[in-house]
Amino acid sequence: MNRVAVIMSTYNGEAYVREQLESILNQRDVEVSVFVRDDGSKDRTAKIIQEYDKVHFKISVLETVS
């Protein structure tokens, strides 16, 4: 099986980050690891990626910028 690492940077992406993560996580025939870093969002983006990190073992949140 193919393996892919996705590195994702976010900033004020609350409206789209769930859809993006779901799309990545739902890929077939590939083992996916997702590394996400927030660049100091002022909306709920950082909270959303933290929620995904708790539920999905394929996601790792990197240190975020405050």
C-alpha positions in Angstrom: 0.0 0.0 0.0 1.2 3.5 -0.8 2.0 5.9 2.1 1.5 9.6 1.9 2.4 12.4 4.4 0.4 15.5 4.1 1.7 18.7 5.7 -1.0 21.3 6.1 -0.7 24.9 7.3 -3.9 26.7 8.4 -4.9 30.3 9.0 -8.5 31.4 9.7 -9.7 28.4 7.8 -12.7 27.5 10.0 -15.1 27.5 7.1 -13.0 24.9 5.1 -10.7 23.0 7.5 -13.2 20.2 8.3 -13.9 19.5 4.6 -10.2 19.5 3.8 -9.4 17.1 6.6 -12.3 14.8 5.8 -11.2 14.7 2.2 -7.7 13.8 3.1 -8.7 11.2 5.7 -11.2 9.5 3.3 -8.6 8.7 0.6 -8.7 5.0 -0.5 -5.8 2.7 -1.2 -3.3 4.9 0.5 -2.0 5.1 4.1 -2.2 8.8 5.1 -0.5 10.7 7.9 -1.5 14.4 8.3 0.6 17.0 10.0 -1.2 20.2 10.7 0.1 23.5 12.0 -2.0 26.6 12.6 -0.4 30.0 11.9 -2.2 32.0 14.7 -5.8 31.9 13.4 -8.2 34.3 15.0 -11.2 32.1 14.4 -11.9 28.5 15.6 -9.5 26.8 13.2 -6.9 25.8 15.9 -9.7 24.3 18.1 -11.1 22.3 15.1 -7.7 20.8 14.3 -7.2 19.9 18.0 -10.6 18.1 18.0 -9.6 16.1 15.0 -6.2 15.3 16.6 -8.1 13.7 19.6 -10.2 11.5 17.4 -8.0 10.5 14.4 -4.8 8.8 15.0 -3.6 9.7 11.5 -3.5 13.4 12.4 -0.7 15.1 14.3 -0.9 18.7 15.3 2.4 20.5 15.3 3.2 23.4 17.6 0.8 26.3 16.8 1.7 30.0 16.7 -0.3 32.2 19.1 
